[in-house]
Amino acid sequence: MSKGLARKSWLLLLAVAFAFVVAACGNNNAGEDATQGSEAPAAAPAETPATEAPANEPAAEISGEIKLDGSSTVYPVAQAVAEEFMNIHGGVNVTVGLSGSSNGIKAIINGEADIANASRLIKDSEVEQIKAKGDDVVEMPVAYDGITVVIHPENDWATEMTVEELKKIWVKDSTVKTWADVREGWPNEPITLFAPGAASGTFEYFTEAVNGEAKVAREDVTASEDDNVLVQGVAGDKYAMSYFGFAYYEENMDKLKAVAIKETADAPAILPSLETIGDFSYKPLSRFIYMYPLKSTLERPEIQEFVKYYMSDEGSALAGEVGYVPLDKATRDANLALLPQ
């Protein structure tokens, strides 16, 4: 072999070797690129901005003031709901007054309260006063109640009475002075009467149901808007009688006795209970009790949340805890449908 041919063979081998090295390097780079490409998606979540909020982050806390006023009958359940609501929403202050149904409605008419508590239906004339000021009102039942006629625990004669006998006692210009005047054989002892005040929805409902005319009754009674005053009056006098919401009776059963009511002389005598009030067999003194928020206030987040809690399973159960019959779910859902959407 000549020296020229040997040099050409050596150069050819060198070229082949160089091509092999380049190819190998190219393959390694491609492998690195492929590896980096497959890792890129996995690395992406690590680069998620720290400012992005988690999907289950709670809504911003609400704050504000809510003022309720009105019925002393509605007061126990409204106060219970208010306390639990404030435990959940510490930024909201809820106050509950008990000036009587009529005064509570006056308070929302005059802009002194956001919600009126009432143990009676609001009157057309009251609604018109609210509308005259450019607002409206929304009616929401909050529980079932039974007006309970109470006597002293030692009273063992008037344990059941007819509606007609109640009317005989409570009607305007009644001539009844003693228990003997109500039914023959009862003690010839004076009846001491304690009654809710004139601003009370319970007074209005009772007088209409028993006397046949709302807010018309005898006046020689000791009247008070505070049901606790009525409780103490009857508890301290063997010959006394009064009436008020079932919750106050249940709270003071050790001091009082409930009278079983007969709608007619031939009807069964029915005692008030959660069952007889809830199924309205305790006639004619079973009823709804209400709250009346101003329509304009329902635009406020804190009041919307208050109503939602009031109508929740937890909120409604509080009615049972303080002596009322909780609302059925259909009625609660109907109340919630009245909130702004």
C-alpha positions in Angstrom: 0.0 0.0 0.0 1.3 3.5 -0.8 1.7 6.2 1.7 -1.0 8.3 0.0 -3.5 5.5 0.3 -2.6 4.9 3.9 -3.2 8.6 4.7 -6.6 8.6 3.0 -7.7 5.4 4.9 -6.7 7.0 8.2 -8.6 10.2 7.4 -11.7 8.2 6.4 -11.6 6.3 9.7 -11.2 9.6 11.6 -14.2 11.1 9.8 -16.3 8.0 10.6 -15.3 8.2 14.3 -16.1 11.9 14.5 -19.5 11.4 12.9 -20.2 8.7 15.5 -19.3 11.0 18.4 -21.5 13.8 17.0 -24.4 11.4 16.7 -24.0 10.2 20.2 -23.9 13.7 21.6 -27.0 14.6 19.6 -28.9 11.6 21.0 -27.9 12.6 24.6 -29.1 16.2 24.1 -32.4 14.9 22.7 -32.8 12.6 25.7 -32.1 15.5 28.1 -34.7 17.7 26.2 -37.3 14.9 26.4 -36.7 14.4 30.1 -37.0 18.1 30.8 -40.2 18.2 28.7 -41.8 15.4 30.7 -41.0 17.0 34.0 -42.3 20.5 33.1 -46.0 19.9 33.8 -45.3 18.3 37.2 -43.3 21.4 38.2 -46.0 23.9 37.3 -48.1 23.6 40.5 -45.1 24.6 42.5 -45.1 27.9 40.7 -48.8 28.7 41.6 -48.8 32.3 43.0 -49.1 32.3 46.8 -51.8 35.0 46.6 -54.4 32.6 45.0 -57.2 31.9 47.5 -58.1 28.3 48.4 -61.4 27.1 46.9 -63.0 26.5 50.3 -62.0 29.9 51.9 -65.0 31.2 54.0 -66.8 34.4 52.9 -65.7 37.7 54.5 -67.0 38.1 58.0 -70.2 40.3 58.3 -70.6 43.1 60.8 -73.2 45.6 61.8 -76.1 46.2 64.2 -79.6 44.6 64.2 -82.4 46.0 66.3 -85.5 44.0 67.1 -88.3 45.2 69.3 -91.9 44.2 70.2 -93.7 41.2 71.7 -92.7 39.8 75.1 -94.1 36.5 73.8 -91.7 36.4 70.9 -88.9 37.7 73.0 -87.6 34.3 74.4 -87.1 32.7 71.0 -85.8 36.0 69.4 -83.3 36.4 72.2 -82.1 32.8 72.0 -81.6 33.1 68.2 -79.8 36.5 68.7 -77.4 35.1 71.2 -76.4 32.1 69.1 -76.1 34.2 66.0 -73.7 36.5 67.7 -71.6 33.6 68.9 -71.2 32.7 65.2 -70.9 36.2 63.9 -68.9 38.2 66.5 -68.9 41.3 64.3 -72.7 41.7 64.5 -74.5 43.1 67.6 -78.2 42.1 67.9 -80.4 43.7 70.5 -83.9 42.5 71.3 -86.5 44.7 73.1 -89.8 43.7 74.6 -92.1 46.7 74.5 -95.2 44.8 73.2 -96.3 43.9 69.6 -97.9 47.3 68.8 -94.9 49.2 70.1 -92.5 47.0 68.2 -94.4 47.8 65.0 -94.4 51.5 65.8 -90.6 51.2 66.2 -90.2 50.0 62.6 -92.6 52.6 61.3 -90.5 55.3 63.0 -87.2 53.8 61.9 -86.2 52.9 65.5 -85.9 49.2 64.8 -85.1 46.9 61.9 -87.5 44.1 62.8 -90.7 44.0 64.8 -91.6 41.0 66.9 -95.3 40.4 67.1 -97.7 37.9 68.5 -100.4 39.1 66.2 -100.8 39.9 62.6 -99.8 43.4 61.4 -102.7 45.6 60.6 -103.4 47.1 57.2 -103.2 50.6 58.7 -99.8 49.9 60.1 -98.6 48.6 56.7 -99.9 51.8 55.1 -97.9 53.9 57.4 -94.7 52.1 56.5 -95.5 52.4 52.8 -96.2 56.1 53.2 -92.5 56.4 54.2 -91.3 54.7 51.1 -90.7 51.2 52.5 -92.7 48.0 53.0 -92.7 45.1 55.5 -92.3 41.4 55.2 -94.3 38.9 57.3 -92.4 35.9 58.6 -93.8 33.3 61.1 -91.1 32.2 63.5 -92.9 29.6 65.7 -96.2 28.2 66.9 -97.5 29.3 70.3 -100.5 28.6 72.5 -101.9 31.3 74.8 -102.0 29.6 78.2 -104.7 30.4 80.8 -103.1 30.0 84.2 -104.2 29.7 87.8 -102.5 29.1 91.1 -101.3 25.5 91.8 -103.7 25.2 94.8 -106.7 26.1 92.6 -108.4 22.6 92.3 -111.8 23.8 90.9 -111.1 25.7 87.7 -108.8 23.1 86.1 -110.9 23.1 82.9 -113.1 25.9 81.5 -115.2 26.6 78.4 -114.4 29.5 76.1 -117.8 30.9 77.1 -116.8 30.8 80.7 -113.6 32.6 79.9 -115.6 35.3 78.0 -117.9 35.6 81.0 -114.8 36.6 83.1 -112.9 38.7 80.6 -115.5 40.5 78.5 -115.9 44.3 78.8 -118.3 45.3 81.6 -118.2 41.8 83.1 -120.3 41.4 86.2 -118.2 38.5 87.4 -116.6 39.2 90.8 -116.1 35.8 92.4 -115.4 32.3 91.2 -118.9 31.4 92.2 -120.2 33.8 89.6 -118.5 31.7 86.9 -119.9 28.3 87.8 -122.1 27.1 90.5 -120.2 25.2 93.2 -117.0 27.2 92.8 -115.7 29.2 95.8 -117.3 32.4 96.7 -114.0 34.2 96.6 -112.9 37.2 94.6 -111.1 36.6 91.3 -107.9 38.5 91.0 -107.1 39.2 87.3 -103.7 39.8 85.7 -103.6 40.6 82.0 -101.1 41.6 79.3 -101.0 45.3 78.5 -103.0 47.0 75.8 -99.9 47.1 73.5 -99.6 43.3 73.7 -100.3 41.2 70.7 -101.3 38.4 73.1 -104.0 40.7 74.6 -105.3 41.5 71.2 -105.4 37.9 70.0 -107.0 36.6 73.3 -109.7 39.2 73.3 -110.6 38.5 69.7 -110.6 34.8 70.2 -112.5 34.7 73.5 -114.5 38.0 73.7 -115.2 38.2 70.0 -113.6 41.7 69.6 -110.0 42.5 69.6 -108.6 44.8 72.4 -112.0 45.0 74.1 -112.0 43.7 77.7 -112.8 44.5 81.2 -110.5 47.1 82.7 -110.5 46.2 86.4 -107.3 44.1 86.1 -103.6 44.5 86.8 -102.0 44.9 83.4 -98.4 44.6 82.3 -96.3 44.3 79.1 -93.9 42.1 81.1 -95.2 38.5 81.3 -93.0 37.9 84.4 -95.1 40.4 86.3 -98.2 38.3 85.4 -96.4 35.1 86.5 -95.5 36.5 89.9 -99.0 37.9 90.3 -100.7 34.5 89.9 -98.0 32.6 91.7 -98.7 34.8 94.8 -102.5 34.6 94.9 -104.6 31.4 95.2 -107.6 33.0 93.6 -105.8 34.7 90.7 -105.9 34.1 86.9 -104.0 35.3 83.9 -102.9 34.3 80.4 -99.7 34.6 78.3 -97.5 32.7 75.9 -96.8 29.0 76.5 -93.1 29.5 77.0 -93.6 31.6 80.2 -95.9 28.9 81.6 -93.5 26.1 80.8 -90.7 28.1 82.4 -92.8 28.5 85.6 -94.7 25.2 85.8 -93.6 24.8 89.4 -95.5 28.1 90.3 -98.5 27.8 88.0 -101.2 25.5 86.8 -102.6 25.5 83.2 -106.3 25.4 82.5 -107.6 22.9 80.0 -109.8 24.7 77.4 -113.1 23.4 76.0 -114.0 25.2 72.7 -117.7 24.4 73.4 -119.5 22.8 76.3 -119.5 19.4 74.5 -115.9 19.6 73.3 -113.0 17.7 75.0 -110.9 19.7 77.5 -107.5 20.3 75.9 -104.4 21.3 77.8 -101.7 23.3 75.9 -98.7 21.3 75.0 -96.1 21.3 72.2 -98.3 18.6 70.5 -101.7 20.2 70.9 -100.3 23.7 69.9 -98.5 22.3 66.9 -101.5 20.5 65.5 -103.9 23.3 66.5 -106.2 21.1 68.5 -105.7 23.5 71.4 -108.5 25.7 70.2 -109.0 28.6 69.9 -105.7 29.7 71.4 -103.1 28.1 69.2 -101.4 30.6 66.8 -98.3 31.6 64.9 -96.0 34.2 66.3 -94.1 36.5 63.9 -91.3 38.8 63.0 -91.7 41.7 60.6 -88.5 43.0 59.0 -88.7 46.1 57.0 -88.2 45.3 53.3 -85.3 47.8 53.0 -83.4 46.1 55.8 -83.4 42.8 54.0 -80.9 44.2 51.6 -78.3 44.3 54.4 -76.0 41.3 54.5 -76.1 41.0 58.3 -79.9 40.9 58.4 -80.0 38.4 55.5 -77.7 36.1 57.4 -79.7 36.6 60.6 -82.9 35.5 58.9 -81.1 32.5 57.3 -79.9 31.4 60.7 -83.3 31.9 62.3 -84.9 29.7 59.6 -82.1 27.0 59.7 -82.6 23.7 61.4 -80.3 24.9 64.2 -82.1 28.3 64.6 -85.6 26.8 64.5 -84.7 24.2 67.1 -84.1 27.0 69.6 -87.9 27.7 69.5 -88.4 24.2 71.0 -85.8 24.8 73.6 -87.5 27.9 75.0 -91.0 26.4 75.0 -92.5 27.0 71.5 -93.2 24.6 68.7 -90.6 25.0 65.9 -91.8 25.8 62.4 -92.2 23.1 59.8 -89.6 23.2 57.0 -92.1 24.3 54.3 -92.9 27.5 56.3 -89.2 28.2 56.9 -88.4 27.7 53.2 -91.3 30.1 52.3 -89.7 32.7 54.6 -86.3 32.3 53.0 -87.9 32.7 49.5 -88.8 36.3 50.6 -85.2 37.3 50.9 -83.7 39.3 48.0 -82.1 37.1 45.4 
